[in-house]
């Protein structure tokens, strides 16, 4: 299945501990007839990955604070039904958590 880029909007965010006590960040995205999540990576290590993840999301989308993300439009790149990276709605700025994770392994 080919990769597909879809325009979406962030409807909500989570930054904190999930049910099992794992510190993480998550974006809920909605588009035409589709809703999906992005994130869910574990931020409990001391490598700096969590801060870099948050900064990568904010930088790519051109937003200064996590609290301002809901309502933001973006492009989501899908690969087999999963969002693999997100990008600014009009500028060529992308955030790919897999690329980021490779720098921290």
Number of C-alpha atoms within 10 A of each C-alpha: 7 6 13 13 14 18 17 22 22 20 16 17 19 15 14 12 14 14 6 6 9 14 17 19 21 17 20 17 24 18 17 9 5 9 13 15 15 19 19 15 16 14 18 14 9 8 11 11 20 19 11 15 21 17 17 19 24 18 17 19 23 16 15 12 11 15 11 12 20 15 12 17 20 22 23 26 20 17 14 11 11 13 21 17 20 25 23 22 20 10 12 8 15 20 21 17 20 10 10 14 14 8 9 10 7
